[in-house]
Amino acid sequence: MARHAGWLGPIGVALFAGLLRFWNLGYPNSFVFDETYYPKDAWSLLQQGYEGTWPDHANTDILAVPQSIPLNAAPEFVAHPPLGKWVMSIGEQLFGLHPFGWRFITALLGTLSVLMLARIGRRLFGSTLVGCTAALLMSVDGLQLVMSRIGLLDGIQMFFVLAAFGSLLVDRDHARARLAAADDADRARLGLRPWRIAAGVFLGAACAVKWNGAPILAALGILTVLWDQSGRRGAGARRPWRSMLRRDAGPALLAVVGSALVVYVGSWSGWLASGAGGDGASGYDRHWADGRAGLSPDSFLGVSLPQVPMGWVPAPLRSLWHYHSQMLDFNTGLNQPHTYQSNPFAWLVDGRPVSMYWEQVPNGQRGCTATGGCAAQILGLGTPFLWWAACFALAYLLWRWFFRRDWRSGAVLAAVAGIYLPWFRFQERTIFSFYMVVLVPFLCLAVAQMLGAILGPPGCSVERRRYGAIGAGLIVVAIVGCFAFFYPLYSAEVIPMSAWQDRMWFTSWI
């Protein structure tokens, strides 16, 4: 068992996470929050290759018995790329257009993410215990649980980002092994790097789910070439920066950005193929460029540009560019007030969670025996003790990276920066705290690293290790207990109104 602990431990934690995520997955039998958009778009992609339109009564017809699916062939403008909905459609293909069907793939990817995090943590910190601790923390995070049990895009994007991070870690180890075996670290060529290409594929997939994958691609792309520079320096290179720029930067750009671009454009294949013959129904603005002169845009991001002939670009790609300009205008200009919108400054401390589902249950119905009635809610709230501990952990990682030059802390912080910091540019946009589900794995890695430090460094005394184990264990137990306390708000469990009020620790949570 000790020999196989590197897999047995992660699989055990993943099975526990899977039980939480798949248990009664079809409940509630309704469209939860933005499920009113993405599952129907996924079904439309499955049936006709592009997003069609739905009548106002579509949700009622889909949930009715017998079911009716009133999909129209007329195209619909959508604000996000199609890959996340294509992935969601796998569950709908297997189980139909039902809550379990459109939630199946998010639950599966949420479970696999826990398994990946355990293995990533093990590779990053060189400890199966610390890796499994990070995975256990994510398995009991309320926001990750909620986003794994509803049909939204952010949980799918989280899976791709985490897979890209893990691929770059494997690539780093392989590259350093090659450099260590090289005679001249300045001139060594590292050859084909399939794990770096895989990272580019996963990052392209993240961008093809939602556009906020682009700054994550940039952050991790910079991180991987910085690893090349430090790897050459560690292998004895006399000019590691010049060697990296000459031999690694170009291939890295091609492997990461090039493969990401291929995946992103490929995700639009259904839209590009729709109405390709010029007849029949097609995706939104699929034929916009047909018959147009083909001039380049006169501005980009508010900057005026000279127009040049672009007729040499195929019309479908020009139509796709025009569609993207409309998506950009929508996503950057969305400022319609929403009850549960929040500012990024409040996200790390659980300042304003999003109520995904709410039902007031009268006394005598659905097992409610409380005189004041009951409530059933799905609240996108990160487990408070975990997120508050993560704030201290990030400060610890900053100290480790800045004063100790700890590359592991720098790796986690680079991912945090690429995921979290770009949202501060959109202070006026309507944004929500559940976007931070992509950040959850890296918060758990940060807390796990801090717990490892509390446990004690290698070679410390037995007494120091004992007190460290007690302190770290108490933090983990407190986080698990906090999750158990809030679990009814993650699963729409019917609880008395008094019990619901006991869980509203701050007025901003209501």
Rosetta blueprint (number, residue, H / E / L):
1 M L
2 A L
3 R L
4 H L
5 A H
6 G H
7 W H
8 L H
9 G H
10 P H
11 I H
12 G H
13 V H
14 A H
15 L H
16 F H
17 A H
18 G H
19 L H
20 L H
21 R H
22 F H
23 W L
24 N L
25 L L
26 G L
27 Y L
28 P L
29 N L
30 S L
31 F L
32 V L
33 F H
34 D H
35 E H
36 T H
37 Y L
38 Y H
39 P H
40 K H
41 D H
42 A H
43 W H
44 S H
45 L H
46 L H
47 Q H
48 Q H
49 G L
50 Y L
51 E L
52 G E
53 T E
54 W L
55 P L
56 D L
57 H L
58 A H
59 N H
60 T H
61 D H
62 I H
63 L H
64 A L
65 V L
66 P L
67 Q L
68 S L
69 I L
70 P L
71 L L
72 N E
73 A E
74 A E
75 P E
76 E L
77 F L
78 V L
79 A L
80 H L
81 P L
82 P L
83 L H
84 G H
85 K H
86 W H
87 V H
88 M H
89 S H
90 I H
91 G H
92 E H
93 Q H
94 L H
95 F H
96 G L
97 L L
98 H L
99 P H
100 F H
101 G H
102 W H
103 R H
104 F H
105 I H
106 T H
107 A H
108 L H
109 L H
110 G H
111 T H
112 L H
113 S H
114 V H
115 L H
116 M H
117 L H
118 A H
119 R H
120 I H
121 G H
122 R H
123 R H
124 L H
125 F H
126 G L
127 S L
128 T H
129 L H
130 V H
131 G H
132 C H
133 T H
134 A H
135 A H
136 L H
137 L H
138 M H
139 S H
140 V L
141 D L
142 G H
143 L H
144 Q H
145 L H
146 V H
147 M H
148 S H
149 R L
150 I L
151 G L
152 L L
153 L L
154 D H
155 G H
156 I H
157 Q H
158 M H
159 F H
160 F H
161 V H
162 L H
163 A H
164 A H
165 F H
166 G H
167 S H
168 L H
169 L H
170 V H
171 D H
172 R H
173 D H
174 H H
175 A H
176 R H
177 A H
178 R H
179 L H
180 A H
181 A H
182 A L
183 D L
184 D L
185 A L
186 D L
187 R L
188 A L
189 R L
190 L L
191 G L
192 L L
193 R L
194 P H
195 W H
196 R H
197 I H
198 A H
199 A H
200 G H
201 V H
202 F H
203 L H
204 G H
205 A H
206 A H
207 C H
208 A H
209 V H
210 K L
211 W L
212 N L
213 G H
214 A H
215 P H
216 I H
217 L H
218 A H
219 A H
220 L H
221 G H
222 I H
223 L H
224 T H
225 V H
226 L H
227 W H
228 D H
229 Q H
230 S H
231 G H
232 R H
233 R H
234 G H
235 A L
236 G L
237 A L
238 R L
239 R L
240 P H
241 W H
242 R H
243 S H
244 M H
245 L H
246 R H
247 R H
248 D L
249 A H
250 G H
251 P H
252 A H
253 L H
254 L H
255 A H
256 V H
257 V H
258 G H
259 S H
260 A H
261 L H
262 V H
263 V H
264 Y H
265 V H
266 G H
267 S L
268 W L
269 S H
270 G H
271 W H
272 L H
273 A H
274 S L
275 G L
276 A L
277 G L
278 G L
279 D L
280 G L
281 A L
282 S L
283 G L
284 Y L
285 D L
286 R L
287 H L
288 W L
289 A L
290 D L
291 G L
292 R L
293 A L
294 G L
295 L E
296 S L
297 P L
298 D L
299 S E
300 F E
301 L L
302 G L
303 V E
304 S E
305 L L
306 P L
307 Q L
308 V L
309 P E
310 M L
311 G L
312 W L
313 V L
314 P L
315 A H
316 P H
317 L H
318 R H
319 S H
320 L H
321 W H
322 H H
323 Y H
324 H H
325 S H
326 Q H
327 M H
328 L H
329 D H
330 F H
331 N H
332 T H
333 G H
334 L L
335 N L
336 Q L
337 P L
338 H L
339 T L
340 Y L
341 Q L
342 S L
343 N L
344 P H
345 F H
346 A H
347 W L
348 L L
349 V L
350 D L
351 G L
352 R L
353 P L
354 V E
355 S E
356 M E
357 Y E
358 W E
359 E E
360 Q E
361 V E
362 P L
363 N L
364 G L
365 Q L
366 R L
367 G L
368 C L
369 T L
370 A L
371 T L
372 G L
373 G L
374 C E
375 A E
376 A E
377 Q E
378 I E
379 L E
380 G E
381 L L
382 G L
383 T L
384 P H
385 F H
386 L H
387 W H
388 W H
389 A H
390 A H
391 C H
392 F H
393 A H
394 L H
395 A H
396 Y H
397 L H
398 L H
399 W H
400 R H
401 W H
402 F H
403 F H
404 R H
405 R L
406 D L
407 W H
408 R H
409 S H
410 G H
411 A H
412 V H
413 L H
414 A H
415 A H
416 V H
417 A H
418 G H
419 I H
420 Y H
421 L H
422 P H
423 W H
424 F H
425 R H
426 F L
427 Q L
428 E L
429 R L
430 T L
431 I L
432 F L
433 S H
434 F H
435 Y H
436 M H
437 V H
438 V H
439 L L
440 V H
441 P H
442 F H
443 L H
444 C H
445 L H
446 A H
447 V H
448 A H
449 Q H
450 M H
451 L H
452 G H
453 A H
454 I H
455 L H
456 G L
457 P L
458 P L
459 G L
460 C L
461 S L
462 V H
463 E H
464 R H
465 R H
466 R H
467 Y H
468 G H
469 A H
470 I H
471 G H
472 A H
473 G H
474 L H
475 I H
476 V H
477 V H
478 A H
479 I H
480 V H
481 G H
482 C H
483 F H
484 A H
485 F H
486 F H
487 Y H
488 P H
489 L H
490 Y H
491 S L
492 A L
493 E L
494 V L
495 I E
496 P E
497 M H
498 S H
499 A H
500 W H
501 Q H
502 D H
503 R L
504 M L
505 W L
506 F L
507 T H
508 S H
509 W H
510 I L
